[in-house]
Amino acid sequence: WEAGVNQVEKYDNELCKGWKEDIDTLLVFAGLFSAAVTAFTVESYQWLQPNPSDISVQLLLQISQQLSDPNTTVQANGVADFSPSHTSRRINVFWFLSLTLSLMTVVIGILCKQWLREYQKDPSLPYREALALRQLRYESFEAWRVRDILATLPLLLQVALVLFLSGIMDLLWSLDSVVAAIVTSFIVLGFLVVVATTVLPCLVHLRNGGRLPCAYRSPSILGLFASNPLSSPWFQEAACSR
């Protein structure tokens, strides 16, 4: 029993160590990314409301007209008729969704670290009972799909990054097409690299049967495909062979 306990402890320690390191890295990136997105949203949310300087100009204009001709009826409009542009709304939707997903990643990551700590908690039981308890925890760990939840953390950040970059491109295209075209080309190139390195392991495995596996493996993406019963069988086969 002692040898069995030592073996599963070694396995669990290595498994949880990798997850904890990944979560710590994601939390650091999510914190920095949230700070960057916040700097943009602090400016962009003002596009959804009237500009105070425009209101001041309108009020001064009305006062000037009334002073020049007291009998003139001045209609106060402009402020009540204000409506944000569609571009401003889209950009704010992109950026605020990006910020929300980034913060959600932080919260879920903290919860996952707590789950891992409870999973590794030593009850100080005899070897036989400790081994049975560990097996119960492991089965519960798999039944409640904690592994899949851990795999979604980088996906949430990737979606947040895509939304943020979409807002950047939308803003640039509304300002200058030349600058927007250059920036968009680099963003699309980076996106294609991510997609290619995600799909290549599955394609290589399908072609050569895993004799020479591709090094571009993303456990989070492949793990989700393998756990999804609706996904393609060759995705599941490639994921399970990683």
Backbone as CSV, one residue per row, in Angstrom:
resi,resn,N_x,N_y,N_z,CA_x,CA_y,CA_z,C_x,C_y,C_z
1,TRP,0.813,-1.209,0.000,0.000,0.000,0.000,0.859,1.277,0.000
2,GLU,1.956,1.197,0.713,2.819,2.376,0.776,3.377,2.722,-0.596
3,ALA,3.785,1.683,-1.345,4.327,1.926,-2.685,3.261,2.526,-3.604
4,GLY,2.031,2.041,-3.463,0.952,2.585,-4.280,0.662,4.037,-3.959
5,VAL,0.656,4.366,-2.663,0.425,5.750,-2.254,1.523,6.660,-2.776
6,ASN,2.763,6.202,-2.668,3.889,7.011,-3.149,3.813,7.225,-4.659
7,GLN,3.372,6.194,-5.366,3.293,6.303,-6.820,2.221,7.304,-7.250
8,VAL,1.046,7.211,-6.634,-0.026,8.135,-7.030,0.279,9.554,-6.559
9,GLU,0.965,9.698,-5.432,1.357,11.036,-4.979,2.328,11.675,-5.961
10,LYS,3.253,10.875,-6.463,4.198,11.392,-7.451,3.462,11.814,-8.723
11,TYR,2.515,10.989,-9.145,1.736,11.317,-10.344,0.919,12.586,-10.134
12,ASP,0.239,12.667,-8.996,-0.596,13.840,-8.716,0.232,15.109,-8.579
13,ASN,1.394,14.991,-7.947,2.245,16.170,-7.769,2.712,16.718,-9.113
14,GLU,3.119,15.821,-10.008,3.564,16.269,-11.324,2.403,16.868,-12.118
15,LEU,1.240,16.218,-12.016,0.075,16.698,-12.755,-0.371,18.071,-12.262
16,CYS,-0.521,18.198,-10.956,-0.995,19.462,-10.383,0.059,20.561,-10.491
17,LYS,1.333,20.177,-10.455,2.391,21.177,-10.593,2.317,21.857,-11.959
18,GLY,2.114,21.052,-12.998,1.994,21.631,-14.334,0.789,22.536,-14.457
19,TRP,-0.328,22.108,-13.899,-1.531,22.942,-13.952,-1.349,24.241,-13.178
20,LYS,-0.757,24.142,-11.996,-0.564,25.348,-11.188,0.359,26.338,-11.885
21,GLU,1.414,25.836,-12.520,2.317,26.729,-13.248,1.595,27.400,-14.413
22,ASP,0.771,26.624,-15.115,0.005,27.213,-16.222,-0.965,28.274,-15.717
23,ILE,-1.638,27.984,-14.602,-2.592,28.946,-14.047,-1.881,30.214,-13.602
24,ASP,-0.731,30.062,-12.950,0.019,31.243,-12.510,0.419,32.110,-13.699
25,THR,0.870,31.464,-14.765,1.239,32.218,-15.969,0.032,32.943,-16.558
26,LEU,-1.103,32.250,-16.614,-2.316,32.867,-17.145,-2.794,34.023,-16.275
27,LEU,-2.665,33.871,-14.954,-3.099,34.944,-14.058,-2.247,36.194,-14.241
28,VAL,-0.944,35.996,-14.419,-0.066,37.148,-14.644,-0.423,37.835,-15.959
29,PHE,-0.580,37.037,-17.009,-0.927,37.620,-18.309,-2.293,38.290,-18.261
30,ALA,-3.265,37.638,-17.602,-4.608,38.219,-17.514,-4.590,39.540,-16.759
31,GLY,-3.768,39.634,-15.711,-3.673,40.888,-14.976,-3.096,42.007,-15.820
32,LEU,-2.004,41.710,-16.527,-1.399,42.722,-17.398,-2.330,43.089,-18.552
33,PHE,-2.976,42.083,-19.112,-3.883,42.328,-20.233,-5.083,43.161,-19.792
34,SER,-5.622,42.861,-18.611,-6.759,43.636,-18.098,-6.382,45.093,-17.886
35,ALA,-5.166,45.326,-17.400,-4.717,46.705,-17.208,-4.621,47.440,-18.545
36,ALA,-4.132,46.736,-19.576,-4.023,47.364,-20.895,-5.402,47.670,-21.477
37,VAL,-6.326,46.711,-21.361,-7.674,46.931,-21.896,-8.383,48.045,-21.134
38,THR,-8.168,48.103,-19.816,-8.797,49.151,-19.011,-8.371,50.535,-19.479
39,ALA,-7.096,50.669,-19.843,-6.612,51.962,-20.327,-7.364,52.399,-21.583
40,PHE,-7.744,51.441,-22.430,-8.500,51.784,-23.637,-9.965,52.064,-23.316
41,THR,-10.559,51.269,-22.426,-11.980,51.460,-22.116,-12.234,52.758,-21.360
42,VAL,-11.247,53.207,-20.583,-11.404,54.489,-19.885,-11.612,55.617,-20.885
43,GLU,-10.978,55.502,-22.027,-11.141,56.516,-23.071,-12.371,56.251,-23.931
44,SER,-12.622,54.980,-24.247,-13.674,54.670,-25.224,-15.082,54.849,-24.672
45,TYR,-15.282,54.645,-23.369,-16.648,54.770,-22.851,-17.160,56.211,-22.970
46,GLN,-16.239,57.176,-23.056,-16.648,58.572,-23.199,-17.266,58.844,-24.567
47,TRP,-16.991,57.953,-25.529,-17.586,58.129,-26.855,-19.087,57.831,-26.845
48,LEU,-19.576,57.220,-25.775,-20.988,56.860,-25.684,-21.836,57.958,-25.063
49,GLN,-21.220,59.052,-24.673,-21.949,60.150,-24.050,-21.541,61.472,-24.704
50,PRO,-22.367,62.509,-24.560,-22.038,63.789,-25.209,-20.721,64.361,-24.704
51,ASN,-20.037,65.043,-25.587,-18.781,65.684,-25.229,-19.071,66.948,-24.419
52,PRO,-18.533,67.067,-23.202,-18.800,68.270,-22.392,-18.392,69.565,-23.076
53,SER,-17.331,69.530,-23.857,-16.907,70.750,-24.546,-17.935,71.178,-25.590
54,ASP,-18.552,70.204,-26.270,-19.594,70.549,-27.244,-20.810,71.160,-26.553
55,ILE,-21.143,70.628,-25.377,-22.269,71.186,-24.627,-21.981,72.628,-24.227
56,SER,-20.752,72.876,-23.795,-20.382,74.241,-23.396,-20.461,75.197,-24.576
57,VAL,-20.003,74.747,-25.736,-20.065,75.595,-26.931,-21.511,75.912,-27.289
58,GLN,-22.386,74.917,-27.210,-23.790,75.155,-27.528,-24.436,76.131,-26.547
59,LEU,-24.126,75.988,-25.271,-24.688,76.901,-24.275,-24.198,78.330,-24.487
60,LEU,-22.903,78.472,-24.778,-22.366,79.807,-25.041,-22.992,80.417,-26.289
61,LEU,-23.229,79.574,-27.300,-23.864,80.071,-28.522,-25.292,80.548,-28.250
62,GLN,-26.017,79.793,-27.430,-27.377,80.202,-27.084,-27.386,81.509,-26.293
63,ILE,-26.459,81.631,-25.348,-26.367,82.874,-24.567,-26.037,84.055,-25.469
64,SER,-25.113,83.829,-26.419,-24.730,84.904,-27.334,-25.912,85.338,-28.201
65,GLN,-26.690,84.364,-28.679,-27.843,84.705,-29.514,-28.911,85.460,-28.723
66,GLN,-29.123,85.052,-27.476,-30.117,85.738,-26.652,-29.679,87.150,-26.289
67,LEU,-28.380,87.349,-26.065,-27.885,88.687,-25.747,-27.960,89.605,-26.957
68,SER,-27.711,89.065,-28.126,-27.748,89.894,-29.330,-29.173,90.260,-29.728
69,ASP,-30.110,89.350,-29.458,-31.512,89.619,-29.792,-32.389,88.944,-28.746
70,PRO,-32.816,89.669,-27.718,-33.607,89.063,-26.638,-34.912,88.457,-27.120
71,ASN,-35.427,88.921,-28.253,-36.703,88.405,-28.750,-36.554,87.094,-29.526
72,THR,-35.316,86.676,-29.723,-35.073,85.447,-30.484,-35.327,84.230,-29.599
73,THR,-36.064,83.286,-30.145,-36.319,82.026,-29.428,-35.252,81.013,-29.834
74,VAL,-34.485,80.603,-28.861,-33.393,79.656,-29.118,-33.836,78.272,-28.675
75,GLN,-33.772,77.327,-29.593,-34.140,75.950,-29.270,-32.914,75.201,-28.767
76,ALA,-33.069,74.604,-27.599,-31.965,73.827,-27.010,-32.020,72.409,-27.549
77,ASN,-31.218,72.171,-28.564,-31.141,70.819,-29.100,-29.685,70.423,-29.209
78,GLY,-29.430,69.261,-29.683,-28.053,68.779,-29.826,-27.718,67.793,-28.737
79,VAL,-27.899,68.210,-27.465,-27.580,67.307,-26.364,-28.599,66.185,-26.279
80,ALA,-29.905,66.581,-26.375,-30.946,65.557,-26.287,-30.937,64.644,-27.504
81,ASP,-30.464,65.156,-28.648,-30.451,64.370,-29.873,-29.179,63.546,-30.026
82,PHE,-28.312,63.583,-29.042,-27.039,62.872,-29.178,-27.270,61.365,-29.239
83,SER,-26.565,60.709,-30.140,-26.595,59.252,-30.252,-25.207,58.778,-30.658
84,PRO,-24.628,57.815,-29.932,-23.285,57.343,-30.288,-23.285,56.705,-31.672
85,SER,-22.173,56.787,-32.322,-22.044,56.166,-33.637,-21.986,54.645,-33.495
86,HIS,-22.301,53.960,-34.587,-22.252,52.493,-34.572,-20.827,51.997,-34.324
87,THR,-19.858,52.721,-34.857,-18.467,52.331,-34.632,-18.100,52.421,-33.160
88,SER,-18.517,53.495,-32.503,-18.223,53.646,-31.073,-18.866,52.535,-30.259
89,ARG,-20.078,52.182,-30.615,-20.751,51.107,-29.893,-20.047,49.769,-30.100
90,ARG,-19.678,49.469,-31.343,-18.999,48.202,-31.615,-17.682,48.116,-30.859
91,ILE,-16.899,49.181,-30.908,-15.601,49.174,-30.234,-15.771,48.971,-28.737
92,ASN,-16.735,49.638,-28.143,-16.957,49.475,-26.706,-17.442,48.073,-26.368
93,VAL,-18.270,47.498,-27.227,-18.700,46.110,-26.998,-17.501,45.174,-27.036
94,PHE,-16.641,45.337,-28.043,-15.446,44.500,-28.149,-14.570,44.621,-26.906
95,TRP,-14.282,45.832,-26.511,-13.321,46.043,-25.429,-13.882,45.682,-24.060
96,PHE,-15.143,45.988,-23.814,-15.711,45.640,-22.511,-15.935,44.136,-22.389
97,LEU,-16.294,43.464,-23.486,-16.364,42.006,-23.453,-14.986,41.405,-23.213
98,SER,-13.976,41.977,-23.854,-12.610,41.505,-23.652,-12.184,41.645,-22.197
99,LEU,-12.478,42.791,-21.607,-12.135,43.004,-20.201,-12.899,42.043,-19.297
100,THR,-14.166,41.806,-19.601,-14.975,40.889,-18.794,-14.425,39.473,-18.839
101,LEU,-14.082,38.986,-20.032,-13.535,37.634,-20.154,-12.192,37.514,-19.451
102,SER,-11.383,38.554,-19.527,-10.091,38.530,-18.854,-10.257,38.428,-17.344
103,LEU,-11.180,39.197,-16.796,-11.429,39.134,-15.353,-12.065,37.806,-14.958
104,MET,-12.919,37.255,-15.821,-13.493,35.938,-15.549,-12.410,34.870,-15.503
105,THR,-11.408,34.998,-16.366,-10.296,34.051,-16.351,-9.562,34.087,-15.023
106,VAL,-9.373,35.285,-14.486,-8.699,35.416,-13.190,-9.510,34.738,-12.092
107,VAL,-10.810,34.990,-12.077,-11.664,34.413,-11.026,-11.693,32.888,-11.124
108,ILE,-11.900,32.369,-12.332,-11.949,30.916,-12.508,-10.590,30.295,-12.213
109,GLY,-9.506,30.978,-12.585,-8.172,30.469,-12.284,-7.922,30.345,-10.791
110,ILE,-8.370,31.333,-10.025,-8.224,31.266,-8.565,-9.032,30.102,-8.004
111,LEU,-10.254,29.910,-8.509,-11.066,28.778,-8.066,-10.392,27.452,-8.392
112,CYS,-9.799,27.348,-9.578,-9.124,26.108,-9.969,-7.939,25.810,-9.058
113,LYS,-7.197,26.821,-8.669,-6.085,26.602,-7.749,-6.586,26.097,-6.403
114,GLN,-7.728,26.589,-5.966,-8.306,26.096,-4.718,-8.743,24.644,-4.854
115,TRP,-9.309,24.284,-6.004,-9.707,22.892,-6.222,-8.492,21.967,-6.228
116,LEU,-7.420,22.404,-6.857,-6.207,21.589,-6.894,-5.613,21.422,-5.501
117,ARG,-5.675,22.469,-4.709,-5.159,22.362,-3.343,-5.977,21.361,-2.524
118,GLU,-7.285,21.385,-2.688,-8.126,20.419,-1.980,-7.893,19.004,-2.499
119,TYR,-7.633,18.881,-3.797,-7.376,17.564,-4.383,-6.110,16.947,-3.806
120,GLN,-5.105,17.776,-3.543,-3.831,17.283,-3.016,-3.767,17.289,-1.494
121,LYS,-4.824,17.675,-0.842,-4.816,17.777,0.616,-4.548,16.421,1.251
122,ASP,-3.584,16.379,2.168,-3.187,15.130,2.824,-4.047,14.909,4.061
123,PRO,-4.875,13.841,4.082,-5.729,13.610,5.249,-5.025,12.897,6.392
124,SER,-3.763,12.495,6.206,-2.993,11.774,7.237,-3.710,10.494,7.661
125,LEU,-4.118,9.710,6.673,-4.786,8.432,6.915,-3.818,7.282,6.683
126,PRO,-4.163,6.090,7.133,-3.364,4.911,6.777,-3.305,4.747,5.262
127,TYR,-2.274,4.031,4.815,-2.009,3.953,3.379,-3.211,3.429,2.597
128,ARG,-3.866,2.428,3.118,-4.992,1.839,2.386,-6.138,2.836,2.256
129,GLU,-6.501,3.480,3.370,-7.576,4.470,3.323,-7.184,5.696,2.501
130,ALA,-5.909,6.079,2.589,-5.439,7.226,1.807,-5.520,6.945,0.308
131,LEU,-5.185,5.709,-0.082,-5.254,5.346,-1.493,-6.700,5.317,-1.981
132,ALA,-7.601,4.810,-1.140,-9.017,4.784,-1.511,-9.578,6.202,-1.619
133,LEU,-9.178,7.077,-0.698,-9.640,8.461,-0.743,-9.112,9.174,-1.975
134,ARG,-7.862,8.901,-2.312,-7.291,9.532,-3.505,-8.031,9.090,-4.757
135,GLN,-8.371,7.801,-4.843,-9.103,7.313,-6.003,-10.484,7.949,-6.089
136,LEU,-11.119,8.129,-4.933,-12.424,8.786,-4.905,-12.314,10.228,-5.386
137,ARG,-11.267,10.922,-4.941,-11.056,12.302,-5.377,-10.778,12.367,-6.874
138,TYR,-9.984,11.418,-7.369,-9.638,11.423,-8.784,-10.875,11.182,-9.649
139,GLU,-11.711,10.231,-9.244,-12.932,9.967,-10.000,-13.871,11.169,-9.961
140,SER,-13.958,11.817,-8.809,-14.769,13.029,-8.706,-14.182,14.147,-9.559
141,PHE,-12.852,14.229,-9.580,-12.140,15.228,-10.376,-12.491,15.084,-11.853
142,GLU,-12.524,13.829,-12.323,-12.839,13.584,-13.726,-14.335,13.719,-13.998
143,ALA,-15.170,13.263,-13.050,-16.619,13.304,-13.267,-17.135,14.736,-13.364
144,TRP,-16.543,15.639,-12.575,-16.968,17.033,-12.582,-16.197,17.866,-13.605
145,ARG,-15.403,17.195,-14.447,-14.751,17.817,-15.605,-13.868,19.007,-15.220
146,VAL,-13.158,18.839,-14.114,-12.230,19.900,-13.705,-11.129,20.072,-14.745
147,ARG,-10.710,18.970,-15.340,-9.667,19.032,-16.374,-10.114,19.904,-17.547
148,ASP,-11.381,19.777,-17.925,-11.892,20.580,-19.040,-12.009,22.054,-18.660
149,ILE,-12.383,22.312,-17.409,-12.462,23.703,-16.951,-11.082,24.345,-16.988
150,LEU,-10.069,23.588,-16.574,-8.699,24.099,-16.642,-8.295,24.377,-18.086
151,ALA,-8.770,23.534,-18.996,-8.411,23.717,-20.403,-9.080,24.931,-21.024
152,THR,-10.190,25.396,-20.433,-10.886,26.553,-21.006,-10.234,27.881,-20.629
153,LEU,-9.375,27.883,-19.611,-8.774,29.146,-19.167,-7.988,29.838,-20.282
154,PRO,-7.050,29.146,-20.950,-6.356,29.840,-22.046,-7.285,30.203,-23.192
155,LEU,-8.353,29.423,-23.387,-9.299,29.761,-24.455,-10.022,31.070,-24.160
156,LEU,-10.384,31.274,-22.894,-11.037,32.529,-22.518,-10.129,33.721,-22.794
157,LEU,-8.852,33.568,-22.450,-7.914,34.663,-22.706,-7.709,34.888,-24.199
158,GLN,-7.688,33.801,-24.964,-7.526,33.952,-26.407,-8.726,34.662,-27.028
159,VAL,-9.924,34.312,-26.571,-11.118,35.006,-27.069,-11.084,36.479,-26.666
160,ALA,-10.653,36.745,-25.425,-10.535,38.136,-24.972,-9.545,38.908,-25.833
161,LEU,-8.441,38.264,-26.195,-7.443,38.921,-27.041,-7.997,39.190,-28.435
162,VAL,-8.746,38.229,-28.978,-9.352,38.419,-30.303,-10.336,39.588,-30.283
163,LEU,-11.144,39.677,-29.229,-12.094,40.785,-29.118,-11.378,42.130,-29.009
164,PHE,-10.310,42.155,-28.225,-9.553,43.401,-28.078,-8.947,43.831,-29.410
165,LEU,-8.344,42.886,-30.125,-7.747,43.214,-31.417,-8.820,43.599,-32.437
166,SER,-9.999,43.006,-32.330,-11.094,43.394,-33.226,-11.484,44.848,-32.995
167,GLY,-11.517,45.250,-31.727,-11.797,46.651,-31.432,-10.715,47.583,-31.953
168,ILE,-9.465,47.139,-31.841,-8.351,47.940,-32.366,-8.496,48.131,-33.873
169,MET,-8.779,47.033,-34.579,-8.922,47.132,-36.031,-10.114,48.006,-36.413
170,ASP,-11.219,47.842,-35.695,-12.397,48.667,-35.985,-12.086,50.149,-35.803
171,LEU,-11.363,50.471,-34.748,-10.996,51.867,-34.500,-10.078,52.406,-35.589
172,LEU,-9.079,51.618,-35.970,-8.122,52.080,-36.973,-8.779,52.251,-38.339
173,TRP,-9.686,51.335,-38.703,-10.354,51.469,-39.998,-11.248,52.698,-40.046
174,SER,-11.730,53.141,-38.900,-12.549,54.357,-38.875,-11.706,55.626,-38.912
175,LEU,-10.384,55.489,-38.699,-9.509,56.659,-38.666,-8.650,56.785,-39.913
176,ASP,-7.938,55.703,-40.253,-7.009,55.765,-41.384,-6.885,54.373,-41.987
177,SER,-7.208,54.251,-43.261,-7.219,52.938,-43.906,-5.817,52.369,-44.105
178,VAL,-4.821,53.236,-44.320,-3.458,52.750,-44.537,-2.902,52.121,-43.263
179,VAL,-3.003,52.855,-42.160,-2.538,52.309,-40.880,-3.325,51.053,-40.522
180,ALA,-4.629,51.088,-40.761,-5.469,49.935,-40.434,-5.079,48.713,-41.253
181,ALA,-4.769,48.905,-42.523,-4.405,47.778,-43.379,-3.109,47.127,-42.910
182,ILE,-2.131,47.946,-42.529,-0.851,47.396,-42.066,-1.035,46.619,-40.769
183,VAL,-1.728,47.215,-39.810,-1.938,46.545,-38.524,-2.788,45.293,-38.696
184,THR,-3.819,45.368,-39.517,-4.694,44.212,-39.737,-3.937,43.052,-40.355
185,SER,-3.024,43.346,-41.271,-2.253,42.274,-41.910,-1.412,41.516,-40.892
186,PHE,-0.804,42.220,-39.947,-0.012,41.548,-38.923,-0.903,40.765,-37.958
187,ILE,-2.066,41.317,-37.629,-2.987,40.606,-36.739,-3.482,39.323,-37.398
188,VAL,-3.846,39.400,-38.666,-4.311,38.215,-39.386,-3.196,37.187,-39.496
189,LEU,-1.967,37.637,-39.735,-0.834,36.721,-39.814,-0.636,35.983,-38.493
190,GLY,-0.696,36.717,-37.392,-0.564,36.070,-36.091,-1.690,35.094,-35.818
191,PHE,-2.906,35.446,-36.222,-4.049,34.553,-36.036,-3.879,33.277,-36.851
192,LEU,-3.380,33.398,-38.071,-3.156,32.218,-38.906,-2.101,31.304,-38.307
193,VAL,-1.076,31.884,-37.697,-0.048,31.068,-37.042,-0.656,30.268,-35.891
194,VAL,-1.499,30.917,-35.094,-2.141,30.224,-33.969,-3.027,29.090,-34.467
195,VAL,-3.830,29.360,-35.496,-4.716,28.329,-36.033,-3.912,27.178,-36.629
196,ALA,-2.848,27.509,-37.365,-2.043,26.468,-38.001,-1.373,25.569,-36.975
197,THR,-0.788,26.167,-35.938,-0.110,25.357,-34.920,-1.093,24.562,-34.069
198,THR,-2.362,24.942,-34.085,-3.378,24.184,-33.358,-3.869,22.987,-34.163
199,VAL,-4.047,23.176,-35.460,-4.615,22.126,-36.304,-3.550,21.158,-36.816
200,LEU,-2.318,21.619,-36.988,-1.267,20.777,-37.563,-1.064,19.457,-36.824
201,PRO,-1.017,19.429,-35.481,-0.822,18.133,-34.809,-1.866,17.097,-35.193
202,CYS,-3.109,17.517,-35.339,-4.166,16.579,-35.726,-3.983,16.107,-37.165
203,LEU,-3.623,17.035,-38.046,-3.427,16.662,-39.449,-2.235,15.733,-39.616
204,VAL,-1.148,16.018,-38.907,0.043,15.168,-38.992,-0.252,13.783,-38.446
205,HIS,-0.976,13.725,-37.326,-1.319,12.422,-36.753,-2.217,11.632,-37.699
206,LEU,-3.128,12.312,-38.366,-4.020,11.637,-39.303,-3.253,11.111,-40.507
207,ARG,-2.185,11.794,-40.867,-1.447,11.410,-42.071,-0.467,10.275,-41.824
208,ASN,0.311,10.370,-40.741,1.351,9.354,-40.525,1.051,8.412,-39.369
209,GLY,-0.145,8.532,-38.769,-0.514,7.605,-37.707,0.256,7.782,-36.422
210,GLY,0.855,8.938,-36.208,1.563,9.189,-34.957,2.990,8.687,-34.936
211,ARG,3.526,8.239,-36.085,4.906,7.753,-36.097,5.891,8.888,-35.841
212,LEU,5.609,10.068,-36.357,6.449,11.235,-36.112,5.529,12.383,-35.702
213,PRO,5.181,12.467,-34.414,4.191,13.465,-33.974,4.706,14.890,-34.137
214,CYS,3.776,15.786,-34.376,4.100,17.206,-34.508,4.348,17.806,-33.131
215,ALA,5.336,18.695,-33.048,5.691,19.302,-31.758,4.769,20.452,-31.379
216,TYR,3.964,20.922,-32.321,3.078,22.055,-32.030,1.785,21.543,-31.401
217,ARG,1.863,21.186,-30.140,0.700,20.606,-29.471,0.179,21.559,-28.415
218,SER,-1.129,21.755,-28.438,-1.797,22.599,-27.453,-2.745,21.724,-26.643
219,PRO,-2.372,21.357,-25.425,-3.218,20.457,-24.630,-4.618,20.999,-24.396
220,SER,-4.746,22.310,-24.263,-6.076,22.862,-23.986,-7.017,22.658,-25.166
221,ILE,-6.545,22.962,-26.386,-7.398,22.812,-27.560,-7.712,21.348,-27.817
222,LEU,-6.679,20.512,-27.842,-6.885,19.104,-28.132,-7.691,18.419,-27.045
223,GLY,-7.496,18.841,-25.811,-8.248,18.248,-24.714,-9.732,18.520,-24.834
224,LEU,-10.072,19.734,-25.239,-11.484,20.060,-25.411,-12.094,19.277,-26.572
225,PHE,-11.353,19.120,-27.649,-11.866,18.332,-28.758,-12.053,16.873,-28.352
226,ALA,-11.110,16.349,-27.574,-11.209,14.954,-27.171,-12.367,14.714,-26.224
227,SER,-12.674,15.684,-25.383,-13.748,15.522,-24.402,-15.118,15.830,-24.970
228,ASN,-15.171,16.395,-26.169,-16.445,16.761,-26.775,-16.957,15.605,-27.631
229,PRO,-18.086,15.002,-27.282,-18.584,13.873,-28.064,-19.018,14.255,-29.467
230,LEU,-19.220,15.553,-29.727,-19.648,15.992,-31.047,-18.474,16.291,-31.965
231,SER,-17.260,16.264,-31.416,-16.104,16.608,-32.239,-15.741,15.447,-33.151
232,SER,-14.889,15.763,-34.112,-14.486,14.764,-35.089,-13.656,13.662,-34.444
233,PRO,-13.828,12.388,-34.870,-13.064,11.292,-34.263,-11.567,11.444,-34.422
234,TRP,-11.106,11.998,-35.546,-9.663,12.107,-35.710,-9.075,13.168,-34.803
235,PHE,-9.883,14.179,-34.386,-9.435,15.118,-33.364,-9.282,14.398,-32.030
236,GLN,-10.240,13.532,-31.712,-10.178,12.801,-30.458,-8.978,11.867,-30.442
237,GLU,-8.715,11.209,-31.556,-7.587,10.290,-31.623,-6.266,11.023,-31.445
238,ALA,-6.126,12.176,-32.096,-4.894,12.950,-31.971,-4.719,13.483,-30.567
239,ALA,-5.804,13.903,-29.943,-5.719,14.447,-28.595,-5.346,13.382,-27.594
240,CYS,-5.917,12.204,-27.731,-5.629,11.136,-26.776,-4.217,10.606,-26.928
241,SER,-3.586,10.820,-28.070,-2.235,10.309,-28.286,-1.154,11.282,-27.892
242,ARG,-1.521,12.467,-27.380,-0.514,13.476,-27.081,0.276,13.104,-25.831
